[in-house]
């Protein structure tokens, strides 16, 4: 009886496109979260830049868009957005990859409760934005010097990745 021969091992060749691996990481990070979550995955790139992905879990998209409507209707600003998202973040790591999951019901509760964040920190944020605008040769933002709510929903972020509600941003090193 002839010995059994193992099939040849597949040859793996680098494709040069990291996005398929990144998509698998994002998909897994989203899969393990509960419903109504905003999930952001920050993936460091070889050139020192950072690729940021955001996705919504079950029923998260309509809830996030509703939160945005309420926040904008109540005049919630970008500083409150920063503080609310910081307060609600559940952060984990997969090596150098950072995953932040935010329960959208908690974000909504903060908006409905009128949470506005620290006035002292808001003033510092406005000064920072004014300095950055001056360095870029741009006029400062009108008073109070802080942009409006930046959003947690896909309607404000307005991009989709392969039919899935994922937003991608790439921050260059520098």
N, C-alpha and C positions, 0 to 999 in steps of 0.2 A: 504494500500500500504506500503510495507516495506521500511524503510529508506535506502538511498544509502550509501554504505560503501566505504570509500576511500581505494585504494589499499595500501598495506603495503609499508612504505618508504624503499628504498634500504639501505642496510647496507654498509657503506664505510669502507674498510679495507686498511690500508697503505700497499702498495706493496713493499716498501723498495727501489725501483728503481726510482730515480728522473728523469731519462732521458726522460720518456714520457712527463712529465710536461715541462721539459726544451725544448724538441723538439717542443711542442706547443707554447712556448714563442718565440723560434727562428722563427718558421713558421710565426707567427703573425708579428714579427718585420720585416721580409723580405717582407711579403705580402703588407705592407703599404708603401714600398719604390717604387720609380720609376724605370725605366729600367736602365741597365748598371751601377749597383751599387755593390760595395763590402760592405757587412754588417757584422759587427763583434758584437757579443753579449757575454758579460762577465757575468757569473753567479757565484756568491759566493757560496761556499759549506759549509756545517755545520762544517767541520773540519778546516775551515779557508783557505782552498785552493780556487782556482779559476778555473772554467771550461770555456774555450774560444771556441766559435763557430764562424766560418766564412762561409758566403754563398754569392752567386752571384745572382742578379736579372736578368730578361730577357735580353738576349744577353750579359750579363756581363762576362761570362766565356771566350768566344773567344777574347773579347776585352782585358780582363785582361791578358790572355796568350800572346797576341800581345804586350801589354805594357811591359811585362817581357822580351820578346825577344829584344825589342828596348832598354830598360834600360841596359840589360846585354851587348848588342852590343856597347853601348856608354860608357861602363865602369862606370855606376852609382853605387855608393857604398851604404852600409847599412845606413850610416848617412843621406844621401840624402833621402833614403827610409823613415827613421824616420821623417824627416822634411816635406817631401811631404805629408805623411799620416796625420801628425798633422795638416798641413795647410788646408787639404781638408775635415777633419772630421766634420760631423754634429752629435753632441752628444746629446742623450736624455737618460732619466732614467725611469725605471719602478720599483719603489721602490729601492732596492739595485742593481738591474740589470742595467748594462750600455749597451746602444746600440750606436754603431758608424757606420754611413753610409757614404761611400765615393763615390762621383760621379767619375766614372772611366775616363770620358772625361776630367775632371779637372786634374787628375793624369797624363793622357797622355799629356795634354797641358804643364804641368810642365816639363815632360821628354823632349818633343820636343823643349821646349824653353831653355833647357840646365841648368835648375835649379839644383844647387849643394848644397845648404845649407850653413850655416855659417862655415867658416874655423876655427874660434876660438872654436866653439862648437864641430866641427869635431875632432880637436886636443884633446880636453878634453875627448871625447868619446874614442879615440884611447888609451889615458892614462888609462881610466877606464877598457877597455878590457885587457890591458897589466897587470894591477894590479890583475884583476880577474884570468887571466891565471896563473900568478905567485902563487897566493893563491891555485890554483888547481894543482900546480906542472906541468903545461903544458908550452910548449914554447910559446912565444908571436907570434902573427900573423906576417907574413912578411910585410915589409913596403908597404903601409903607416899604417898598423896595424888595418885596418878596413875590414871586409868581404864585399863581393859583395852584390848587390841589393838582398833583401830577397824575393821579389816577391809579387804580388797581385793576381796571377792567380792560378787556381787549378792544372795546370801542375806542377808548382814548389811546390805546397803544397801537391799534389798527394794523397789525400784521399777523399773518398766519403762516405756519411752516408745514408744508405737505398736508394740508387739509386739517391739521391739528391746531388747536388754539395755543400756539407757542410764539412768543416774541423773542427775537434775538437782537442783541446789541453787541458791538465789538468796540472795546475801549483800547485805543492804541497806547503802546508804551511811549514814554517820552518825558 
